[in-house]
Amino acid sequence: MKYYHNPRCSKSRIGLKFLKSKNINPTIIEYIKTPLNPNEIEKLLTLLDMSPYELIRKNEAVFKTEIKGKDLDDSQLIDLMAKEPKLIERPILVINGKATIGRPVENFLKLID
């Protein structure tokens, strides 16, 4: 079980607190400190059943300068997420080959119940 976490993000902290309240202690991956490579991002996208664009945080400044209004393909978006990990939506919980984004945290119940 893995939890892709950014401790500076309130939603990510809330998600971790929620899991701990259920006595779930996942392996925490601080993906801002240790960025994911493109292959890891592709695997996450498959588990989430999402496109790269769907996984991107649209309010980040780098989205507005590097992505918005540009015609980028999936590979380019994945490379940007690898280069700028704060673009990746969070938090993400992965359990037994399935994943979900904890927005809202109740999404985690799909995987832990």
C-alpha positions in Angstrom: 0.0 0.0 0.0 1.4 3.4 -1.1 0.3 6.9 -0.3 1.6 9.6 -2.6 1.8 12.5 -0.2 2.8 16.2 -0.1 3.1 17.2 3.6 2.6 20.9 2.6 -0.8 20.1 1.1 -3.7 20.3 3.6 -5.8 17.8 1.5 -2.9 15.4 1.6 -2.5 15.8 5.4 -6.2 15.3 5.9 -6.1 12.1 3.8 -3.3 10.6 5.8 -5.0 11.5 9.1 -8.2 9.8 7.7 -6.3 6.6 6.8 -4.6 6.5 10.2 -8.0 6.9 11.9 -8.9 3.6 10.2 -5.6 2.0 11.5 -4.1 2.1 8.0 -0.4 3.0 7.8 0.6 3.0 4.1 4.1 3.5 2.8 4.4 7.2 2.4 6.0 8.5 -0.8 6.8 12.2 -0.7 6.8 12.6 -4.5 7.8 16.3 -4.4 11.1 15.3 -2.7 11.6 12.2 -4.7 9.9 12.9 -8.1 8.4 10.0 -10.0 9.8 9.1 -13.4 7.6 9.0 -16.5 7.2 5.2 -16.3 6.0 5.5 -12.7 3.5 8.2 -13.7 2.2 6.1 -16.5 1.7 3.2 -14.1 -0.2 5.4 -11.7 -2.4 6.7 -14.6 -3.2 3.1 -15.5 -4.2 2.3 -11.9 -6.3 5.5 -11.7 -7.8 5.0 -15.2 -7.1 8.6 -16.0 -5.5 10.6 -18.8 -2.4 12.6 -18.0 -4.4 15.8 -18.4 -6.9 14.6 -15.8 -4.1 14.1 -13.2 -2.8 17.6 -13.5 -3.5 20.3 -11.0 -4.9 23.2 -13.0 -4.3 25.9 -10.4 -0.5 25.5 -10.3 1.4 28.4 -11.8 3.5 26.0 -14.0 0.2 24.7 -15.5 -0.7 28.2 -16.5 2.7 28.9 -18.0 3.7 25.5 -19.5 0.4 23.8 -20.4 -2.7 26.0 -20.6 -3.6 26.8 -24.2 -0.9 24.6 -25.6 -1.4 21.5 -27.7 0.7 19.0 -25.7 0.4 15.2 -26.2 0.2 12.7 -23.3 3.9 12.0 -23.4 4.7 15.7 -23.1 2.3 16.1 -20.2 3.8 13.0 -18.4 7.3 14.4 -18.9 6.2 17.8 -17.4 4.7 16.0 -14.4 8.0 14.2 -13.9 9.9 17.5 -14.1 7.4 19.4 -12.0 5.9 17.0 -9.5 3.7 19.6 -7.9 1.5 19.3 -11.1 0.3 15.9 -9.9 -3.0 15.8 -8.2 -2.9 14.6 -4.6 -3.2 12.6 -2.5 -3.1 9.2 -4.2 -3.6 5.9 -2.5 -2.6 2.6 -4.2 -3.7 -0.7 -2.8 -3.6 -4.1 -4.5 -3.3 -2.8 -8.0 -6.0 -0.2 -7.6 -5.7 3.6 -7.0 -7.8 6.6 -6.2 -7.3 10.3 -5.5 -8.4 11.3 -2.0 -10.5 14.3 -3.1 -12.6 13.9 -1.1 -11.0 11.5 1.4 -14.1 9.3 1.2 -12.8 8.2 -2.1 -10.3 6.0 -0.2 -13.2 4.0 1.1 -13.5 2.4 -2.4 -10.2 0.8 -1.8 -10.1 0.0 2.0 -13.6 -1.3 2.6 
